[in-house]
Amino acid sequence: MNVETTKLELMHLLLQTQKESLLAKLKKVFEEEQVDWWNEMSKEEQQEVEIGLAQADKENYVANQTVMKRFNKWH
């Protein structure tokens, strides 16, 4: 059975059920499976993102177009 078939079967079952307790359990499973990318980053990476955001707030950044022009020179 492929993933798409399984999804369709699960959607069918979800639409048919009236059991709130079952829906709550399924929702909890999905919430537990979600990964917060921020928590997956190292402290150093988090600090770099925070520094970048602070710089952007002060409008201290290089536009994406400018950066891409630099890289396109070498291709």
Residue pairs with C-beta under 8 A, 6 or more apart in sequence:
14 23
14 26
17 23
38 46
41 49
52 61
55 61
